[in-house]
Amino acid sequence: MAVKTSKLKRHNGAAIRALRVKDGKKPGPFATETLISYSTLDNIENERKEASVEVLYRIANALNVPVEAIVRDPVTLVVQQARVPA
C-alpha cells in the first residue's frame, strides 16, 4: 500500500517562521534568498501550501539548520526524496 505523501504535512510552518524571526530575517528578503515568492513563503509558514523537498532544503540552508528542524516527519521526507528521478 503506497502512502500518499502529498496529503501529509511535511513541514512545520511555525518552526520555519520562528527560526526566520530568530535570525532577524524579514520575509521578503528571506523569500528572495530561498528563491521563492513572498506569497509562497507566507503560504508555507501558515501551512496553506506544501513545500517541495528542494524548497525545504533551501529554507533549512538559509536558516543554517538541518532540514530535520523544519519537518514534522523526517521519514516521509526521505521516502519523498528517494522517489525523485536522478
ABEGO torsion letter per residue (X at the ends): XBBBAAABBABBAAAAAAAAAAAGBBAAAAAAAAGBBAAAAAAAAAGABBBBAAAAAAAAAAAGBBAAAABABAAAAAAAAAABBX
